[in-house]
Amino acid sequence: TRILASIGFALFTVTTISLINHRVSSRYSTSILTLVTVTIFGIFRMVSSGISDIIFDSFGASMLYLFSALFCLFSIALSFYGYFVGEKLHKRETE
């Protein structure tokens, strides 16, 4: 699992940096990258850890895995939605 986690972390980091460089002007890219890094890698992990503990203590491990899977599916759907909305906006700008 450590190997998969390290591959996922590397892909996530590269994708985050590429997305920020693609969407944000070069003037603000460093500031936005710092904000995203601190928020995602710091604050969100602390909050999600606390929520995971509450779910695990209240409902058990199987419910925690179910919530995790549902949120993963939600994030994938949100990513695809964002991609297609971005493509539509890009087409409007180029017309």
N, C-alpha and C positions, 0 to 999 in steps of 0.2 A: 504494500500500500504506500510505502514511502516513495517508491519509484513513480507510481502514478500521481501522487501528490506533487512531486517535484516537476513532473512533466506538465501537469495542469497549472502549477504556479508560473512556470516559464511561459507557457502559452498565454496565460491571462495577463502577465506583465507586458509581454510584447504587443498583444492586442490592445491593451489599454493605452500604451504609449503611441501606437500607430493611430488609434482612433482619435486621441487628443491632438496629435499633430495634423491629422486630416481635417478635423472639424473646427479647430481653434486657430486664429491667426498666430503667426510666429511671435508676435509681441507679447501675447498672454499665455503661450503654451507652457512655459516653465511654472508660472503661478498656478495654472489649472492643474498641471501634473502634480505639483506639491499638494494642492488641496485634495485631489482625488486619492493620492497615495495615503495621506494622513487619514482621510475619512474612511476609505475602504479597508485599508490594512490595520487601522488602529481602532477607531471608534466603533465601526460596524462589527468587528470581531468581538469586542467586549460586550456589546449589546446582544449579539446573537448567541454568545456563550451563556449569558444570563437567561435568555428566553429558552434556550435548549435545556438548561438545567431545570427550569420550571416545568417544561413539557415532560421531561424524563421523570421527574419526581411525581408529577401528577398523574400521568397516563401510561408511563412505561416506555421501554425501548422501542417496541414495534410502532407506537404512535409517533415517536420522534423520527424514526426512519420514514414513515408515511409523510409527515410534514416536510421533511427534507426533500423527498422525491417530488412532492407537489410544488414546492418552491423552486426546485430545479426546472421542472416543466414550465412553470410560470416565467422564469427568467429566460428560458429558451424562446418561448412565445413572444415575450417582450422584446427580445433581441431581433427576432425576425420582423416584428411589427416596426421597430425603429429603423431597420434596414430598408424596408419597403416604403415607409414614409419619407425617409431621407432620399431615396431614389426619385420619388415623385416630386419632392421639393427641388432636387437637382435638375430634373427635366423642365420644371417651370422656370427656373432661373436661366437655363440655356436657351429657352424659346424666345 
